Amino acid sequence: MIKVSVIGAGTMGMGIAQIAATQGHQVCLYDNYDGAIENAKNKLEKILNRLVEKEKITSKEKDEIIGRINFSKELAAISESNIVIEAIIEDLKIKKDVFSKIEEIIDEDCIIGSNTSSLSIASIASACKHAERVVGIHFFNPAPLMPLVEIIPAVQTSDSKLIEARKIIDGWGKISVIVKDTPGFIVNRVARPFYGEALRIYEEGIADFATIDWSMKELGGFRMGPFELMDYIGNDVNYIVTETVFKSFYFDPRYKPSFTQKRMMEAGYLGRKTGKGYYNYNAEIPKANTNRDLGKQILWRILSMLINEAADALFLNIATREDIDLAMTKGVNYPKGLLNWADEIGIKNILNQLEDLQSEYCEDRYRPSPLIRRMVKENKTFY
Ligand SMILES: NC(=O)c1ccc[n+]([C@@H]2O[C@H](COP(=O)([O-])OP(=O)(O)OC[C@H]3O[C@@H](n4cnc5c(N)ncnc54)[C@H](O)[C@@H]3O)[C@@H](O)[C@H]2O)c1
């Protein structure tokens, strides 16, 4: 048993605290905003009560889980932790400030993880005197349910701390992948075309939201269509991630955000949480055009772009081919790993599709990854 401290008792922090306490660790969940701690405690009680109703845990286990968590408004309560995981607001200045305060309290060998989605781990770690113990530990929402955790060493991180952090996360039954400290890590980078290309297809007038969603689900086997998923995530959240990735890649046109989504965000059509996004959740959902030829054209275009992104991540050594495939199946529930899927379809077919798009639109957005070209030339497969 170790002591795990979680900084920030919002959506993610609460989920991470639940995981650690369920694993039998002593947990400190800290937040300094008015009402945040009380709120987290109430929400966690409700979540655990539901698990008792569903007979996933007993009511004794529920009490034990809650009993292991020290809900605290005092940062000093994190002392003697073996690992601290930060999940506060996504703001570099505030995170750096919190990291230097954490370091004043904990022992020298305590690991400090950040759950940031979009900031560089190197920049956060730079706030610490012992930056070698800082690691990115990126959970997915809802943290107790999603198996994937991306583990991101910063340039400052020591191998021993990286191995230690991964061992702890694996010990919680999570599936961890090691990723380079680059924008969007694996999932938030490779998944961009799922949204971006779908929006582009809509903007060109090729199909409406319902038809694009139908194509991806019915013909591609994805659990949710891009527009349903954007409405679920929230157009504000999804747009900001795209914009952050776009800026972080020095405005590479591959990641260019869409005006359609920006307008949705500006109008307050955020998705399910506001009752309206691409769909109106208080009215009947429009019917899709189920023409299979059109559907295949849509699926094929989005899938080729996704595979290109996965191949480029491999080309640039962001992660191993296995980890790139695992990340997309375990972090965002894709029906297959994209590189594995490419082998099935034939890499030459993907290259042809990308070259057709590039020659039609004359846009750098569609440039095939050098790895795709090389593999076709050498007649190779990913596996
Ligand atoms: N929500 C997601 O889907 C998701 C997924 C993966 C990673 N993340 C990342 O996790 C982090 C937290 O996201 P969230 O969605 O849980 O946010 P949230 O807004 O739900 O919670 C943030 C919490 O941090 C607290 N907080 C803010 N500043 C603080 C400070 N200085 N000290 C202590 N507590 C402070 C707030 O009171 C709030 O309770 C962010 O870095 C985000 O990028 C979010």
The ligand as a Tripos MOL2 file, in Angstrom:
@<TRIPOS>MOLECULE
LIG
   44    48     1     0     0
SMALL
NO_CHARGES

@<TRIPOS>ATOM
      1 N1        -12.0640   16.3530  -18.5970 N.am      1 LIG1
      2 C1        -11.4140   15.5510  -19.4060 C.2       1 LIG1
      3 O1        -12.0060   14.8950  -20.2870 O.2       1 LIG1
      4 C2         -9.9210   15.3930  -19.2750 C.ar      1 LIG1
      5 C3         -9.3170   14.2260  -19.7700 C.ar      1 LIG1
      6 C4         -7.9420   14.0530  -19.5940 C.ar      1 LIG1
      7 C5         -7.2010   15.0340  -18.9830 C.ar      1 LIG1
      8 N2         -7.8060   16.1780  -18.5260 N.ar      1 LIG1
      9 C6         -6.9480   17.1700  -17.8360 C.3       1 LIG1
     10 O2         -7.1270   17.0030  -16.4420 O.3       1 LIG1
     11 C7         -7.0050   18.2690  -15.7690 C.3       1 LIG1
     12 C8         -8.2650   18.5440  -14.9840 C.3       1 LIG1
     13 O3         -9.3670   18.5280  -15.8440 O.3       1 LIG1
     14 P1        -10.8670   18.3640  -15.3080 P.3       1 LIG1
     15 O4        -11.7130   18.1360  -16.4940 O.co2     1 LIG1
     16 O5        -10.8970   17.4090  -14.1800 O.co2     1 LIG1
     17 O6        -11.1320   19.8410  -14.7600 O.3       1 LIG1
     18 P2        -12.2320   20.3280  -13.6980 P.3       1 LIG1
     19 O7        -12.4740   21.7650  -14.0270 O.co2     1 LIG1
     20 O8        -13.3680   19.3890  -13.6250 O.co2     1 LIG1
     21 O9        -11.4490   20.2500  -12.2810 O.3       1 LIG1
     22 C9        -10.3400   21.0440  -11.9700 C.3       1 LIG1
     23 C10       -10.3010   21.1610  -10.4480 C.3       1 LIG1
     24 O10        -9.0740   21.7800  -10.0940 O.3       1 LIG1
     25 C11        -9.3070   22.6670   -9.0300 C.3       1 LIG1
     26 N3         -8.2430   23.6620   -9.0220 N.ar      1 LIG1
     27 C12        -8.0360   24.6540   -9.9040 C.ar      1 LIG1
     28 N4         -6.9170   25.3340   -9.5630 N.ar      1 LIG1
     29 C13        -6.4410   24.7370   -8.4410 C.ar      1 LIG1
     30 C14        -5.3140   24.9850   -7.6040 C.ar      1 LIG1
     31 N5         -4.4650   25.9800   -7.8670 N.pl3     1 LIG1
     32 N6         -5.1200   24.1640   -6.5450 N.ar      1 LIG1
     33 C15        -5.9780   23.1680   -6.2860 C.ar      1 LIG1
     34 N7         -7.0640   22.8880   -7.0300 N.ar      1 LIG1
     35 C16        -7.2820   23.6740   -8.0960 C.ar      1 LIG1
     36 C17       -10.6910   23.2460   -9.2990 C.3       1 LIG1
     37 O11       -11.2900   23.6830   -8.1030 O.3       1 LIG1
     38 C18       -11.4240   22.0250   -9.8790 C.3       1 LIG1
     39 O12       -12.0950   21.3180   -8.8630 O.3       1 LIG1
     40 C19        -6.6820   19.2790  -16.8590 C.3       1 LIG1
     41 O13        -5.2980   19.4380  -16.9440 O.3       1 LIG1
     42 C20        -7.2510   18.6140  -18.1210 C.3       1 LIG1
     43 O14        -6.5890   19.0500  -19.2860 O.3       1 LIG1
     44 C21        -9.1510   16.3640  -18.6410 C.ar      1 LIG1
@<TRIPOS>BOND
     1     1     2 1
     2     2     3 2
     3     2     4 1
     4     4     5 ar
     5     4    44 ar
     6     5     6 ar
     7     6     7 ar
     8     7     8 ar
     9     8     9 1
    10     8    44 ar
    11     9    10 1
    12     9    42 1
    13    10    11 1
    14    11    12 1
    15    11    40 1
    16    12    13 1
    17    13    14 1
    18    14    15 2
    19    14    16 1
    20    14    17 1
    21    17    18 1
    22    18    19 2
    23    18    20 1
    24    18    21 1
    25    21    22 1
    26    22    23 1
    27    23    24 1
    28    23    38 1
    29    24    25 1
    30    25    26 1
    31    25    36 1
    32    26    27 ar
    33    26    35 ar
    34    27    28 ar
    35    28    29 ar
    36    29    30 ar
    37    29    35 ar
    38    30    31 1
    39    30    32 ar
    40    32    33 ar
    41    33    34 ar
    42    34    35 ar
    43    36    37 1
    44    36    38 1
    45    38    39 1
    46    40    41 1
    47    40    42 1
    48    42    43 1
@<TRIPOS>SUBSTRUCTURE
     1 LIG1         1 GROUP 0 **** ****
